[in-house]
Amino acid sequence: MRKRTMDFLGAGIGLIISAPLFLLIALAIKLTSPGPVFFRQDRVGLDGHIFRIYKFRSMRADSHLRGASVTAGDDHRITPLGAFLRRHKLDEIPQLINVFAGDMSMVGPRPEVKEFVDHFPEEYARILTVRPGITHQGTVMFRNEEEILAGAADPRERYLRFVMPLKLKIYLDNLEQPLREELKIILATIMPGLWPRTYPAIEMDSPAVAQYQEFVQPETRAMPAGRKAMKEMA
């Protein structure tokens, strides 16, 4: 209850403080590319509840018809303004609405689409016992995620075999955290250079990967359907 109260107050204050920036970004999106201001997508939340997440639209309005559900840094569907918003994480601001409504928390595991949740049923059986968040330790450590995916022949496969297994392990190791640590994570999200040793950036060959190496799946041409098949191939 205390965490929910803090989330409610934090989201409310955040929406008030960011209102001018919110309106400026919304106007810039409408002026620079056709389509809606917001990107909306169904995600899996607390106890498996499906909710609609809000982000500022950073891609072409018809992007869902022109590529995969995973976005790499060099994705041609990203608009010039969208690239700026994504680089500075400004596209995530509307998720304060989700926090205010109770679908999300300020800090918690990032919510995923059901397609990806279904690949890791054992892990998500625990992860979905808490509200998903705007940011998390895993989010800060994977701040270069789009660059990691940009170097892959198949970004979706790399996401499922490299990014997600590592993220899930980090989520499970830090499922519930004290308020002080949550505040630290929020600050590290806004200013990524803070505490680089505590939240080292994950790269394909970074030392931070070593402690989670057993959870990474080798990339192959064919992506097996489901976590069980992935384990059998390991």
C-alpha positions, 0 to 999 in steps of 0.5 A: 500500500505504501508503494502504491501511495508513493507511485500515485503521488509521484506520478501526479507530481510528475504529470504536473511538472512535465505538462509543458514538455508533454504539450510541446512534444505532442505538438512536435509529433503532430507537426512532423509526422502524420498519425496519432500523438500516442503509441498504444499497445497491450502489455501484460501487467500485475497477475497477468492483467492486460492493460494498454501502455502509453508512449509518445509515438516515435515511429511511423503510424503504419509501423506495425505493418512494416516490420517486427515487434522488436525495434533496433536502433537503426530501424527505418520506421523510427521518425527523426523526432522519434529518434531524439525522443527514444535517445533521451527516453522522453517517449516514456513520459506518458507512462506516468498516466499508467502509473497514476491509473494503477497499471504500472509502478514508477520502478518495476520490471518492464511490461512485455507483450503477451507474445514474449511473456509466453516464451518464459512462463516460469520466470513470469510466474514470479515477475507478474506478482508485482506491478510492472514499472517505467524503469528498473535496474535492468532497464538502466543496465540495458540502456544501449538495448537498441544498439545491441539489437541493431547489430543483429541479423535477426533483432527479434531472435537476439532479443529473445535469446540474449536481452530477455534472459538477462533482463529476466534474471536481473528482474528476479534478483531485484524484484522488490526493492527498498524506497531508497534503491528505487529513488536511486534507480529513477535518478540513474534512469534520468542521468545514466552516468550515475553509479556506473559500477552499480548499474554497468551498461550491458553490451554483447561482450561486456564484463557485466554479462559474465555473471549471467552467461548461463542464462543467455541462449546461443543465436540460431537461424530458427527460433524455437517456439517456447522456453522448453525448446530453448532449454533443450537446445542449450 
